[in-house]
């Protein structure tokens, strides 16, 4: 899934389920910076918000 955030630009978001857990990877297309977040599989949108927030923070620290 591709997400276009006005602050970040184009971001690829990948969700991988492992039992009751979900791993969300967010990759910034322009720079290749990747972050992941792991949480309950019942909250995919919340986990995506966390991954995007982590990505913003990672890009600011570069």
N, C-alpha and C positions, 0 to 999 in steps of 0.2 A: 504494500500500500504506500502511496506517495502522499505526503502531507505538505501543503504550502502554507507556511506560517509567515505572516507579514514581517516579523522581526528576524526570522532565520533564513527565509528563502525556501528552496526545495529540500525536503527531508524525506528519506526513505524510512518507513516504520515497519518492523517485522515482529510478529507475535508468534511465539512457540510455546505450546502447552506441554507440560510434563506433569501428569496426574492433576492434583489440586492446585498446582502452581502455574503461573504464566510468566514467560520471559519476554520483555519488550526491548528490542534494539532499535535505536534511532541513529541514523547515519546522515550527516550533513553532506549533501552532494558536492558542493563547491570545494570543501576542504578535506573530506574523507574522515572527519572526526566521528567516532562512534562511542555511544554510551549505552548501557543496559540498565534495566530496572526489573526486579523480580517481585512478584506479589501474588495475591489470590486470583485464581482464574475467573472468579465471579465479578471482578472489577476491571475489565479491560480498558475502559475509557479513563479511569483514574490512573491506571498504570501508564497509559500513554501520556497523560499530562505530566506525570512525574518524570518520565524519560525525556520529554521535550524541555522541561525545566532544567534537568541535569545537563542537557545538550547546550542550552543557552549559557549556563554557568561555565561549562567546559570551554566554550568559544570565547567567553569574556576573559578567561584566565590565560589565553594563548598570547 
